[in-house]
Amino acid sequence: MSAQTETVRRMTVPQIRSRKGGEPIVSLTSYHAHTAALVDKYADFILVGDSLGMVMHGMESTVGVPLDLMIMHGKAVVRGTKRALVVVDMPFGTYEESPNMAFRNAATIMKDTQCQAVKLEGGARMAETIRFLVERGIPVMAHIGLTPQSVNTMGGFKVQGRDEEAWKVHIEDAKAVAEAGAFAVVVEGVVEELADRITEAVDIPTIGIGASKNCDGQILVLEDMLGLNPWTPKFVKVYGQLGPMIEEAVKSYADEVKTRAFPGPDQVYK
């Protein structure tokens, strides 16, 4: 009898939601099929982040990322994965105007990419939109704290919560998105004590990035933790130095082409 292959089932939104206070949730960003296939083996969810504008396309911020670019990269990640939940960022200008606008664009993302959820930035001000989407069958991951799409109003990528008097606003943001129906919330770039307070204040998982080890999960930009970017934020631990490795491989290739060592006997057809 032939051995039966085990069916790989993709992680679901309720499964992520149920991890509140339990086993930490593992997440990374990914923007293409081949890296997504590697991450898929270990991540509970993969975020197709609008950070791709900076990481993949050399933009100065995420503000200029268009919807069609998110959809293109989202399709690639879904094609490369089998088990991780795939969440796609809604780019700047595609959801802020009204809940109806947000629904149209979120529905387009989900239909075109076949992802399982979308993510949008903003706390209490986006609660109405989150509720509108969730009630219409679109799972939403929220994002509070340092919200990169607001870089121009924030005056840069600044850590939030240095002033304890501002903690209440961030905690209320977290409560608002949870009450509106978000199944998880990314907490970015806030002081550790504030991240702990937020995690205690809501009944949905908090996903930390530059926050606290006590969040219910963690996320990093894949290229950051692989050492592919020349500048690394404080909150990133570099787990591999692929940048120098790639440069050395390219240099070796270039040297062999110039000396006609490549292609060799094993790389040509007789």
Buried (B, 14 or more C-beta within 10 A) or exposed (E): EEEEEEEEEBBBBEBBBEBBEEEBBBBBBBBBBEBBBEBBEEBBBBBBBBBBBBBBEEBEBBBBBBBEBBBBBBBBBBEBBEBBBBBBBBBBBBBBEEBEBBBEBBBBBBEBBEBBBBBBBBBBEBBBBBBBBBEEEBBBBBBBBBBBBBBEEBEEBEBBBEEEEEBEEBBBBBBBBBBBBBBBBBBBBBBBEBBBBBBEBBEBBBBBBBBBEBBBBBBBBBBBBBBBBEEBEEBBEBEEEBBEEEEEEEEEEEEEEEEEEEEEEEEEEE
